[in-house]
């Protein structure tokens, strides 16, 4: 009874301490642990596409392209502008001259009550000294815009380009082509980011699988060490087997630590791509590396008929069209330009600060201007040649893009087929290695096999599981690469088709 009571107390004390430990160690101000972020692969891709910095940059470029389209259409549409100008004259030489026009000499003030002979004589005398002429000029220019204190000018202008050598139409078409290129670049950036997120997600899953295999191997090693220790105590196992098992158990601990560190590094890369906090725990729910049977099967028949729809090709073709229209824009400078302008407005010179409506003197002018370049120092010729060179470069880049995509598709298909064959082979190897380890363990328990045989079988099983996980990771990476090369998801086989393909493969 005493022994039973001691065993019961020994079992209860660790449980009580473990239950009180976190509560005692956590103070009132200690931060609560963060809830793990559960993510499937599709959710990780969606999160990255919504908050990724690369996507925001590409979207800004699309918005810039739309602004350029609006600017291009502005050249074809009429322009209407209204302006109001106020001018305050603080000092003017005209005002001084007009003011002194009647005071520079004798004043001219004839008396109308005198006789005709006296008035003629008065006029002759003042014409000789100039006072009559200056007085008349002063009264004549008194209400003209020579130095008035306040001036108001209101103008409404309408202008329309009638012909500009085809530059307007080419500019509009080029702007639309640039917009298509920017949108295609955005799509290509999204596809590239989705591919990198999938690689990071698969990398984190592979690191988690490596940690699971290392921990499972550590459990097997520790169990075998306990069995060897018991056999050594009873004298059925030598010192060599015990030392070998102890060393093997000690060597497994660094492997587990390295696998745990690789998992943390892989999750950090995934957090960076999806813009998740660094201290946010992740829980990846797409367990495609747990079993080989969970891998998606590709419909190989439908895959052969797939045609690449890469956004990079669309962007390259749009860039070619943009450069072609740029040639036409520069070449339009060689042709004459015809423009129509109409201006309607008025001018007022009020004596006070603010004018009245009746004080405005109205003007209405219509103008048609034709201009023709005669010689510009070969500037236009140089611009046209430069634009043609850019067009040739864009055409070559579009051809390279098509060839590169075709090669990527072929390589991705070959890599996926190779990885699928390896998955089937590795799966069979794992089954054989697990069977061999089970037999070695049973043989050792019955005293038939040695500890070395169990260790070798366990090492072979661990390597087989690692190879299987790596082949599954390579298969999924190849599938993601094929989707990246095609520009859309690959066709998947139906469940009945999967069973038929596996039966044919066996």
C-alpha positions in Angstrom: 0.0 0.0 0.0 2.8 2.4 0.8 4.4 1.7 -2.6 1.1 2.2 -4.3 0.6 5.5 -2.5 4.0 6.8 -3.4 3.4 5.9 -7.1 0.1 7.8 -7.0 1.7 10.9 -5.4 4.5 10.8 -7.9 2.0 10.7 -10.8 -0.1 13.5 -9.4 2.7 16.0 -8.6 3.9 16.5 -12.2 0.3 16.9 -13.4 -0.4 19.6 -10.7 2.9 21.4 -11.5 2.3 21.3 -15.2 -1.2 22.7 -14.7 0.0 25.5 -12.4 3.2 26.3 -14.2 1.8 28.5 -17.0 -0.5 30.3 -14.7 2.2 31.0 -12.2 4.7 32.1 -14.7 2.4 34.3 -16.7 1.9 37.7 -15.1 -1.1 40.0 -15.5 0.7 41.9 -18.2 2.0 38.9 -20.2 0.8 38.9 -23.8 -1.6 36.1 -24.8 -0.4 33.7 -27.4 -1.6 34.6 -30.9 -4.1 32.4 -32.7 -2.5 30.3 -35.5 -3.3 31.5 -39.0 -4.9 28.5 -40.8 -4.2 28.6 -44.5 -4.8 26.4 -47.5 -2.6 26.8 -50.5 -5.4 28.6 -52.4 -6.0 30.9 -49.4 -2.3 31.7 -49.2 -2.2 32.6 -52.9 -5.3 34.8 -52.6 -3.9 36.6 -49.6 -0.7 37.3 -51.4 -2.5 38.6 -54.5 -4.6 41.0 -52.4 -1.8 42.4 -50.2 1.4 41.8 -52.2 3.7 44.8 -52.9 4.5 43.5 -56.4 0.8 43.5 -57.3 0.3 47.0 -56.0 3.2 48.2 -58.2 1.7 46.5 -61.3 -1.8 47.9 -60.5 -0.3 51.4 -60.3 1.2 50.8 -63.8 -2.2 49.9 -65.1 -3.7 53.0 -63.7 -0.9 55.1 -65.2 -1.6 53.5 -68.6 -5.3 54.4 -68.3 -4.3 57.9 -67.6 -2.2 58.0 -70.8 -5.2 56.7 -72.8 -7.2 59.6 -71.4 -4.5 62.0 -72.4 -4.3 60.6 -75.9 -8.1 61.1 -76.4 -7.7 64.7 -75.2 -5.7 65.4 -78.4 -8.7 64.4 -80.5 -11.3 66.2 -78.5 -11.9 70.0 -78.6 -10.5 72.2 -75.8 -12.6 74.9 -74.2 -11.0 77.4 -71.8 -12.3 80.4 -70.0 -10.1 83.0 -68.4 -10.6 86.3 -66.5 -7.7 88.7 -65.9 -7.6 91.7 -63.7 -4.8 94.3 -64.0 -4.2 97.2 -61.7 -2.0 100.0 -63.1 -0.1 101.8 -60.3 1.9 104.2 -62.5 1.9 104.8 -66.3 3.7 107.1 -68.7 0.6 107.4 -70.9 -1.4 108.8 -68.0 1.1 111.5 -67.4 1.3 112.5 -71.1 -2.5 112.6 -71.4 -2.8 114.6 -68.3 -0.3 117.1 -69.5 -1.6 117.3 -73.0 -3.9 120.3 -72.3 -1.5 122.0 -69.8 1.7 122.1 -71.7 0.8 125.6 -73.2 -1.9 128.2 -73.2 -5.3 126.7 -72.6 -7.7 126.4 -75.6 -11.0 127.8 -74.4 -12.7 129.9 -77.2 -15.6 132.2 -76.4 -18.6 131.4 -78.5 -20.3 134.8 -77.8 -17.7 136.7 -79.7 -18.0 137.7 -83.3 -17.0 135.4 -86.1 -13.9 137.4 -86.9 -12.7 137.3 -83.3 -13.3 133.6 -83.0 -11.4 132.9 -86.3 -8.5 135.0 -85.1 -8.5 133.1 -81.7 -8.4 129.8 -83.5 -5.6 130.9 -85.7 -3.5 132.1 -82.7 -4.0 128.8 -80.8 -3.3 126.6 -83.8 0.1 128.2 -84.2 1.2 127.5 -80.6 -0.3 123.9 -80.6 -2.7 124.2 -77.7 -5.8 123.3 -79.7 -4.2 120.2 -81.2 -2.9 118.9 -77.8 -6.2 119.5 -76.1 -8.1 117.7 -78.9 -5.7 114.7 -78.7 -6.2 114.5 -74.9 -9.9 114.4 -75.3 -9.6 111.8 -78.1 -7.5 109.3 -76.1 -9.2 110.0 -72.8 -11.2 106.7 -72.9 -8.7 104.4 -74.7 -6.5 101.8 -72.9 -3.5 103.9 -72.4 -2.7 103.6 -68.7 -6.2 103.1 -67.1 -6.1 102.3 -63.4 -8.3 99.1 -63.7 -8.4 96.6 -66.5 -10.6 93.5 -66.9 -10.2 91.0 -69.7 -12.6 88.0 -70.0 -12.0 85.4 -72.7 -13.7 82.1 -73.8 -11.6 80.1 -76.2 -12.5 77.1 -78.3 -9.8 75.2 -80.2 -9.9 72.0 -82.2 -7.2 70.1 -84.1 -8.5 69.3 -87.6 -5.5 67.5 -89.0 -2.1 66.6 -87.6 -0.6 64.0 -90.0 -2.3 61.0 -88.3 -0.6 61.7 -84.9 -3.8 61.8 -83.0 -5.2 58.5 -84.1 -1.8 56.8 -83.8 -1.5 58.2 -80.3 -4.9 56.8 -79.2 -4.1 53.4 -80.6 -0.7 53.4 -79.0 -2.1 54.4 -75.6 -4.6 51.5 -75.8 -1.8 49.1 -76.7 0.2 50.4 -73.7 -2.8 49.8 -71.5 -3.1 46.2 -72.8 0.6 45.7 -72.1 0.2 47.0 -68.6 -2.8 44.8 -67.9 -1.0 41.8 -69.3 2.0 42.6 -67.1 -0.3 42.7 -64.1 -1.7 39.3 -65.0 1.8 37.9 -65.5 2.9 39.4 -62.1 -0.1 37.8 -60.4 0.8 34.4 -62.0 4.4 34.7 -61.0 3.5 35.7 -57.4 1.1 32.8 -57.2 3.8 30.4 -58.4 6.3 31.7 -55.8 3.7 31.4 -53.1 3.0 27.8 -54.1 6.7 27.0 -54.0 7.0 28.6 -50.5 3.9 26.7 -49.3 5.2 23.4 -50.6 8.6 24.2 -49.1 6.9 24.7 -45.7 5.0 21.5 -46.1 8.1 19.6 -47.1 9.9 21.0 -44.0 7.0 20.0 -41.8 7.1 16.5 -43.3 10.9 16.3 -42.7 10.3 17.3 -39.1 7.6 14.6 -38.7 9.9 12.0 -40.2 12.7 13.0 -37.9 10.6 13.0 -34.8 9.1 9.6 -35.8 12.6 8.2 -36.3 13.6 9.7 -32.9 10.7 7.8 -31.2 11.8 4.6 -32.9 15.4 5.1 -31.9 14.5 5.8 -28.3 12.2 2.8 -28.1 15.0 0.6 -29.5 17.4 2.1 -27.0 15.1 1.1 -24.1 14.8 -2.4 -25.5 18.6 -2.7 -25.8 19.0 -1.3 -22.3 16.7 -3.9 -20.9 18.5 -6.7 -22.8 21.8 -5.4 -21.6 20.7 -5.5 -17.9 19.6 -9.1 -18.3 22.9 -9.9 -20.1 21.5 -10.8 -23.5 23.1 -7.8 -25.3 26.7 -6.7 -25.2 28.2 -3.4 -24.4 28.8 -2.6 -28.1 25.1 -2.8 -28.9 24.2 -0.5 -26.0 26.8 2.1 -26.9 25.8 2.0 -30.5 22.1 2.6 -29.6 23.1 5.4 -27.2 25.2 7.1 -29.9 22.4 6.7 -32.4 19.8 8.2 -30.1 22.1 11.2 -29.3 22.8 11.8 -33.0 19.1 11.9 -33.8 18.5 15.0 -31.6 20.5 17.4 -33.9 18.6 16.1 -36.9 15.3 17.0 -35.2 16.6 20.5 -34.3 17.8 21.1 -37.9 14.4 20.0 -39.3 12.6 22.3 -36.8 14.9 25.2 -37.9 14.2 24.5 -41.6 10.5 24.6 -40.9 10.8 27.9 -39.2 12.8 29.3 -42.1 10.4 28.0 -44.7 7.4 29.5 -42.9 9.2 32.9 -42.7 9.5 32.9 -46.4 5.8 32.1 -46.8 4.9 34.9 -44.3 7.0 37.4 -46.3 5.1 36.6 -49.5 1.6 36.7 -47.9 2.5 39.8 -45.7 1.8 38.0 -42.5 3.4 39.1 -39.2 6.6 37.4 -38.3 5.4 36.3 -34.9 2.1 34.9 -36.4 2.0 31.1 -36.1 1.0 29.3 -39.3 -1.0 26.2 -39.7 -1.0 24.8 -43.2 -4.1 22.7 -43.8 -3.3 21.4 -47.3 -1.7 18.1 -46.4 -0.8 17.0 -49.9 2.6 15.6 -48.8 1.2 13.3 -46.1 0.3 10.4 -48.4 1.1 9.8 -52.1 -2.5 8.9 -52.7 -3.5 12.5 -51.9 -1.6 13.9 -54.8 -3.8 15.3 -57.7 -3.7 13.4 -60.9 -3.2 15.3 -64.2 -5.4 14.5 -67.2 -2.5 13.7 -69.7 -4.9 13.4 -72.7 -6.4 16.9 -72.1 -2.9 18.3 -71.3 -1.6 17.5 -74.7 -4.2 19.7 -76.3 -3.5 22.7 -74.0 -2.2 25.8 -75.7 -0.2 28.3 -73.7 -2.0 31.5 -72.8 0.9 33.4 -71.1 0.3 37.0 -70.2 3.9 37.7 -71.1 3.2 36.9 -74.7 0.2 39.2 -74.6 2.3 41.9 -73.1 5.0 41.4 -75.7 2.5 41.7 -78.6 0.9 44.8 -77.1 4.4 46.3 -76.8 5.0 45.6 -80.5 1.7 47.4 -81.4 2.7 50.3 -79.1 6.0 50.7 -80.8 4.4 50.5 -84.2 2.0 53.4 -83.4 5.0 55.3 -82.0 6.6 55.3 -85.4 3.4 56.7 -86.9 3.3 59.4 -84.2 6.8 60.6 -85.0 6.2 60.4 -88.7 3.2 62.6 -88.4 5.5 65.6 -87.7 6.4 65.5 -91.4 2.9 66.4 -92.5 1.1 69.8 -92.2 -1.0 70.6 -89.2 -4.4 72.3 -89.4 -6.1 73.9 -86.3 -9.2 75.9 -85.7 -9.5 78.4 -82.9 -12.4 80.7 -81.8 -12.1 83.3 -79.1 -15.0 85.3 -77.6 -14.5 87.8 -74.8 -14.5 91.4 -73.6 -12.4 94.1 -72.1 -13.5 96.7 -69.5 -11.6 99.8 -68.1 -13.8 100.9 -65.2 -13.0 104.0 -63.3 -13.9 102.1 -60.1 -12.6 98.8 -58.8 -15.4 96.5 -60.2 -16.9 96.9 -63.7 -20.5 96.6 -64.8 -21.7 94.4 -67.6 -22.2 97.2 -70.0 -18.6 98.4 -69.7 -17.2 95.4 -71.4 -16.2 95.9 -75.1 -16.8 92.6 -76.8 -14.4 90.7 -79.2 -15.2 87.6 -81.3 -12.4 86.2 -83.4 -12.2 82.9 -85.4 -8.8 81.6 -86.7 -7.8 78.7 -88.9 -4.1 78.1 -88.8 -2.1 75.8 -91.2 1.6 75.1 -90.4 4.0 73.0 -92.4 7.5 71.9 -91.3 10.0 72.8 -93.9 13.3 72.0 -92.2 14.0 71.0 -88.6 17.6 69.9 -88.8 16.6 66.2 -89.4 15.2 66.0 -85.9 12.0 64.2 -87.1 14.0 61.8 -89.3 16.1 60.8 -86.3 13.0 60.3 -84.1 11.4 58.1 -86.7 14.5 56.0 -87.1 14.8 55.6 -83.3 11.2 54.5 -83.1 11.7 52.0 -85.9 14.7 50.5 -84.0 12.5 50.2 -80.9 9.9 48.4 -83.0 12.4 45.9 -84.3 13.6 45.3 -80.8 10.0 44.7 -79.5 9.3 42.3 -82.4 12.5 40.3 -81.5 11.5 40.3 -77.8 8.0 39.0 -78.7 9.5 36.2 -80.7 11.9 35.3 -77.9 8.9 35.3 -75.5 7.0 32.8 -77.6 10.0 30.5 -78.0 10.8 30.7 -74.2 7.2 29.8 -73.3 7.2 26.8 -75.7 10.4 25.5 -74.1 9.1 26.0 -70.6 5.9 24.1 -71.4 7.9 21.1 -72.8 10.3 21.1 -69.8 7.5 21.4 -67.3 5.6 18.5 -68.9 8.7 16.3 -68.9 9.6 17.2 -65.3 6.1 16.5 -64.1 6.0 13.1 -65.8 9.4 12.2 -64.4 8.3 13.2 -60.9 5.1 11.2 -61.1 7.0 8.1 -62.0 9.3 8.7 -59.1 6.4 9.1 -56.7 5.0 5.7 -57.7 8.5 4.1 -57.2 9.2 5.8 -53.9 5.8 4.8 -52.5 6.6 1.2 -53.2 10.0 1.6 -51.6 8.5 3.0 -48.5 6.2 0.0 -48.2 9.1 -2.4 -48.6 11.3 -0.5 -46.1 8.5 -0.4 -43.5 8.0 -4.1 -43.9 11.8 -4.8 -43.6 12.0 -2.6 -40.4 9.0 -4.5 -38.9 10.6 -7.8 -39.6 14.0 -6.7 -38.2 12.3 -5.4 -35.0 10.4 -8.7 -34.5 13.6 -10.7 -35.2 15.5 -8.6 -32.6 12.7 -9.0 -30.0 13.0 -12.8 -30.5 16.7 -12.8 -30.3 17.3 -13.8 -33.9 18.6 -10.4 -35.4 21.2 -8.1 -34.0 20.8 -4.4 -33.1 22.8 -3.4 -36.2 20.2 -5.0 -38.4 17.4 -3.0 -36.7 19.4 0.2 -37.0 20.1 -0.4 -40.7 16.4 -1.2 -41.4 15.4 2.0 -39.5 17.8 4.1 -41.4 16.6 2.6 -44.7 13.0 3.4 -43.8 13.8 7.0 -42.8 15.6 7.5 -46.1 12.8 5.9 -48.1 10.2 8.3 -46.4 12.4 11.3 -47.1 12.8 10.2 -50.8 9.0 9.8 -51.0 8.3 13.2 -49.6 10.9 14.8 -51.8 9.4 13.1 -54.9 5.9 14.3 -54.0 7.2 17.8 -53.4 9.0 17.7 -56.8 5.8 16.5 -58.5 3.7 19.3 -57.0 6.4 21.9 -57.9 6.5 20.5 -61.5 2.7 20.9 -61.6 2.9 24.5 -60.4 5.6 25.1 -63.0 3.5 23.7 -65.7 0.6 25.9 -64.6 3.0 28.9 -64.7 4.2 27.9 -68.2 0.6 27.4 -69.6 -0.8 30.5 -67.9 -3.8 28.6 -66.4 -4.5 25.6 -64.2 -3.7 22.2 -65.6 -6.6 19.8 -66.3 -7.1 17.2 -63.5 -8.3 13.7 -64.0 -11.7 12.5 -62.6 -11.7 9.9 -59.8 -12.8 7.1 -62.1 -10.0 8.0 -64.5 -7.5 8.0 -61.7 -8.4 4.5 -60.7 -8.1 3.3 -64.3 -4.7 5.0 -64.8 -3.4 3.4 -61.5 -4.6 0.0 -62.6 -2.9 0.3 -66.0 0.3 1.5 -64.3 0.3 -1.5 -62.0 
